[in-house]
Amino acid sequence: MSSETGEHSGVTVPKGWRAAGISCGIKKNGATDLALIVSDSPATAAGVFTTNLVKGAPVRVTKEHLKSSTVRGVVVNSGNSNVMTEHGVRDATRMAEAAAKVIGADCRQLLVASTGVIGTPLPIEKIESAMPQLAGALAYTGGGAAARAIMTTDLAPKEAEASVMIGKTRIRVGGCAKGSGMIHPNMATMLAFVTMDVAVSKRALAALVKRVNEATFAKITVDGDTSTSDMLILMANGAAGAPAITTPSGSRFESLAAAVGSVCERLAKMVVRDGEGATKFVTVKVTGARSGDDARRCAMSIAKSNLVKTALFGEDPNWGRALAAAGYSGARFDPMKTSLALCGVPVFVRGRLNRPDWESTVAPKMKAREVTIQLDLGAGKASAEVWTCDLSYDYVRINAEYRS
């Protein structure tokens, strides 16, 4: 649902959350590029961030601001990532200060995020000048506007919502994300923000963000490149009046985890489906591994292989590329005990082709928009799943023209 229709969507579905998105002139095409997500009351927050050694200044500032007991929201710009710039931290701090001033909050209660080109100074004066207009546009139906304003090469905004009963009160969870390229998270996706109207302690929220991330955003890859600006932020304001969740255990925590997990899984899959130039959504399943680490390592190796991804784009059932990628993944297994299926059709079974006509059976299924690669290593009982996409001509075009 879009805020243009006057309906709640994404981050403004939970009570007490407003959002806005406007253009402040960062993007050359005049598209919206500045967003603000705000809670009417102080909220707790927790996040996970990129493991890239080259980190954006907003990542550094936000990690510091999360040490505060509460936050009021997050201010985000697109079109410029504020990474490896001379005054990056100063500008990220000024961005937080400008947002805090227009909503009447302390600077440390504002989190900051930026996405876009690396190495170009942030036009902080444009952001500061636009902040009163941004605050004036805040609305309880502004989720869609904020989701659009954080986009870069995304083809569509990404929003999701869920609700669950906590005690006798229905609480709501809403989220938005951006991401299309430079997606190979070692923690989360490019930018993702999730709001909720239940009260959650910082301890419980910190445990929740790590758990949900591992089950969703950590399972996606588009191109094998880990962004400098990745962050997943959860924020909880308690506006629904449900019983507070104070510990990372128990039925109420598990119910909330399921709702947040549902939102994050849908956002993560939207990122993959919107992968730069992507024509297929691909699920890679690895079973029969010695350990969870082996299963994850193997699945991710297949999912990020350029040879596998280009074969998928060409609708070529070249199963040998997937097995080769598993072989260099570092997972421990005997290749002659493996079995591989494409689109649900067993192709290679314990060291030999399943049947002579396998290609005529599989090839038509490769034309589908959703494709599955399943590999059983025959080495144990652990399993893992990764979501990825194919690699097309358009991926090269989009990234060759990224700064133009």
N, C-alpha and C positions, 0 to 999 in steps of 0.2 A: 504493500500500500504506500502511496506517495503522499508526502505532506502537501503537495499541490492540490490534493482533493480535500484537504482539511481533516485528514484522518491521521490517527496515531500510527507510527511505524518505527521499527528498529529501536534505537536507544531511547525514544520518548514513549514507548509503550508502558514501562513501569511508571508508577505515580511519582510526581515530584521531580521529573526530569524534563528539561527544555533543551532545544538545540536550534542551530541556525547554520546557514551556509551562504556566503556571498562571494563576489569577486572583488579582490583588492588590487588586481593588476599584475600579479606574479606571472600568470600564464599569458603567453603572447596572443592566444586566440580569444581572450576575454572570458573564458569559462570560469565558473566559480572555483575558488582556490583557498578559501579561508573558512574554517568551521569552528564552532564552539558548542560543547556539550556541558550543561550545567545542572547541578542539583540544587533545589531550593533550600536544602538544609545540608549541613556537613555530612560527608559520607566517608566510609572506610574504603581503602583501595589497596590493590596488590597487582603486581605485574611480573612478566618475564620478558627478557630482552635478547637482542642479537648477541651471539657469541663471537661475531666478527671482531677482530682486533681493531679494525678501522670502524669506530663508532661515531654516529652523529652526535653533535652537541646536544640536541634535544633528549637523546637517550641518557646522556650523563646528567643533565639537569633534572629530568623526571625521576631517575633513580634516587637522586638526592632529595627531591621533594616528597617522595613516598615515605621518607623517614618521619614525616609529620604525622600526627595522630589522625588527622582527617584531611579530606580534600573537598573542593567544591566542583571540580570538573577538569576538562582538558581542552586546550586550544590547539588546533591543527592547521597547518598550511600544506598545500600541494604545489608542485612545480619547482620546488627547490628543497633539497634535503638538509641543508645546513650541515654538511659534512666536509671536514678538512678545509675549513675556512678560518681566516686569521682571527676573527672576532666571534666565532661560533657560540661559545658559552655565554658571552656577554649578550649576544643577540637573542639567544633562546631565553635567557633570563628576562630581557626586556619584553619579549613576547608574553611571558607569564605575567609580568608586572602590568602590562597594558590590559590584559584580560581580567586580572584581579581587580584593577581599579574600576572597570566599568560594571562589575557585578558586586562590588563592595566586599571583597575577600582579601585575605592575606596572600602575598605572592607565592608563598610556599604551598598554598592550597590549590594551585593551578599546575596541572601536568602539561607537558608540551610535546608535540610530535610534528615532524616535518618529513615530507617525502618528495622525491624528484631528482633533479640533476645534482651530482656530487661536485664539490669544489668551486661552486659559484657563490659569492657572498650573498647572504639573505637580504632582500630589500626590506629591512626592518621598519624603515620609515613608512612605507606603504601599509604595512601591517598595523602599525600604531595608529595611523590616520584613519584606518577603516574600522578600528575597534568599536567606537560608539555606534556605528551603523550595524555592526555585527551583533552587538548586545541588544540593539533595538529590534532586531529581527528574531530574537529568541522566542520560541513558541513550543507549546506542548505537542504540536503537530509538526515540529521541525526536524524530525529524524531523517526523513528522506532528503531534505536539503543538505544536511550535514554529510550524509553518505555520499552524495554527489560531489560535494566540495573537496573531499579527500581523494578523489580519483586522479590517476595519472594516465596510464595507457589502458586502464579498465574500459571495457565496452559498456558496462552497466553497473549501477550501484549495487551493493551487496548488503542486505538487511535480513534479519531473522528474529523471531520472537517465540516465547514459550511461557507457560504458566503452570503453577503447581500449588497444591494446598500445603501450607505450613501451619500445623495446628488446625484451627477452624477458619483460617484466613487464606484467600487466594493471593499469591504473590506473582509478580510478573518479571520476566527477564527479557531484555532486548539487546540487540547488538548490531554493529555495522563493521565492515572491514573493507580494505582496499588491497588489491594485489592482482597482478596479471603476469608480470615478468620479474626477474631477479628473485625467484621463489625457490629456495632450498633451505627451509628453516631448520636451524639447530635449536630452536626454542618456540617460535611462533610464526605468524605470517607477517607481511610487511607492516600493516597497522590494523589492529582490531580492538574495538572498545565495546565492552559489555556492561550494561547497567542493570540494576535490580532494585526493587523497593522493599526488600527485607533487610533487617539489621544483621550484619555479620561481623564478627570480631576480625581484627587484622590477622590473627593467628590462623583462624579458620579460612579466611579468604586467601592467604598466602599458600596454604595447602591445596585449596581448590584450584587456583590458577595453574599450579604446576601439574596437578592431576589431569585437569581438562586439556591442557596444552599437549601433554604426552599422548592423549587419546585422540586428538584431532589435528591441530595445526602441525605437530611434529611428524605427521604421517603424509604430508604433501610435498611434492616437488614438481616444478615446471621446467626449470632449465639448469638446475644444479648450482646456481649462484646464490650465496647467502647475503642478504641485504645488510647494509650498514645501519639501517634505521628500524629494524624489526622491533615491534613491541605488541604485547597483548595485555590490556589493562582491564581488570574487573573493578567495578565500583558499586557500593551498596549503601543506600540511604535510609532504610527502615520506614519509608513513608506509608507502607501498607498497614503497619501496625501489628504485624504478625510477631509471634515469639522470636526473640533474637537467637541466632545460631552462634554459639560461643566457642564450640570445640569442633575439630575436624573429624567428627565421628557421630554415630547415632542416626536414627531414621530421618530426622529433619535435615541433617547435613546431606545424607544420601539423596533425598528427594531434590534438594537444591542442586546437587551435583549433576543429577540426571537432566534437569531443566537447562542448566548452563551448558552441559555437554551437548545437548540437542542443538542449542543455538550455535555453538562453536563448530560442531560437525557440519551443519548446513553452510555456515560461512566458509569453512575450509574447502568444502566441495565446490562452492561457487567460485572461489579463487582458481581452482584447477580448471573448471569448465570455461572460465574466462581467460585461461592462459594465452599469452600473446601468440596469435596465429593458430591456436588449437582448433582441431576439428573433431577430436575424440576425447572422451573421459575414460581413463584406463585404471582399472583396479588390479594391483599386483598382490597376489596372496602366496605366501610361503608357509608351508606346513612341514611337519616331520623334521624340524631342526633340533640340534642338541640343546640349544639355549635360546632364550628370548633375544639376546644380543645377536646371535647368529642369524636368527630369523629376520630381525629388523635390518641387519647389515646386508643380507642377501636381497631382501625385497627392495631396499633403497637402491642398491647397485643396479638392479634390473630397471627400476623406474627412471633412473637418471641417465641410463646409457643412451647416447646419441644414436647409436646404430639400432637399438631397439625402437626408439622413438621415431626415427625416420622410416623404419619398416612399417610401423603402425600407420604413419601418414600415407605411405604408399599402399596400404592395405595388403601387405605382403606377409603371409604367415611364416616368417623366417624364424622359427623357434630356436634355432641354433644360437642366435644372438642373445637370447634371454639366458640360455644355459651357460654361454661364455661369460656373461656379466655376473652370473652367480659364482662362476669359478674363480674370478679375481676379487670377489667381495671380501674374502678373508674368512667366510663361514667354513666350517669343517664338515665335509661330507664325501661320500664315495660317488662319483659321477655315474657309475654303473648301477647304482641303487635308486637313482632319481626317476621321477615321473613328471611329465609336463603336459598341461592341457591349455589349449587356446579356445576362448569363447565357449568353455564347457566341454570341448571335444578332446579326449585323450589323444595325444600325438606321439609322445615318446614315453614308453612305459618300461621302467627298470632296465635301461640299457639298450632298448631296441625300439624301432618304429612300431606303432600300434597296429597299423595296417597299410597296405600299399596305396589305397585311395584317400589317405588322410587329407591331402591338400584340396581335393575337389570338395570335400566335406567342410573344411574350415574356411576356405577362401571367401565364400559368400558371406559368412558371419563377420568377417573382418571389415565389411562395409558399414556395419552398425555404428551409431554414435557412441555407444558404450561397449568397451571391450574388456575382457578379463584374461589375465595371465596367471595360471596357478601352477606352482612348482612344489612338489613334495620331495624333500631331500632324503627321506628314508633313513634319517640319522637319529631321530628322537621324537619328542611330543610337542615341542614348542612351535608357535606360529606367530605370524605378523602380517599386517596388511598396510599397503601404501597406495595413495591415490596420486595419479600423474596424468599427463596428456601427451599427445604426439608432438612432433617437431616439424613444422611446415615451412614452406618458402616465406610465408608472411612473418614468421618470427625474425628472420634475418632482415627483412625489409623494415619492420617496426623498429628494431634496435639500431639499424644503420642510420635511420632518420630521426633518432630519439631527440637530439638536440636542435634539430632544424625547425 
